[in-house]
Amino acid sequence: MVVAGANAESPRLVLDTAARMPGRGAWVHPDLECLELAERRRAFGRALRSTGPLDTGALRAALTVMTDRATGPVQDGPEPRAEQR
């Protein structure tokens, strides 16, 4: 879940993984493509009823870290043993 931060001068989107922060919230898939689509459509402003621009920098950084962890380097397992006859 994403909420608008408390700073009224320059509101920014904050990732609320526990869905416990006060205020209106909006859901977005933890995927950078979904974030970019929501930005292009200006969906966060409508969902959060914000009249000004919302800073997505912190949200983008958090999603990048989440994506990097999910798609981290693949660890090879042990080599299969040759069958003995």
Number of C-alpha atoms within 10 A of each C-alpha: 18 20 24 27 17 13 8 9 7 12 17 20 22 21 24 17 9 7 13 10 16 11 10 12 21 18 13 14 10 17 13 18 10 12 19 13 11 14 14 10 11 13 14 24 17 11 13 17 12 12 8 11 12 18 15 18 12 13 20 19 12 15 18 15 12 15 14 11 10 9 9 9 8 6 6 6 6 6 6 6 6 6 5 4 3
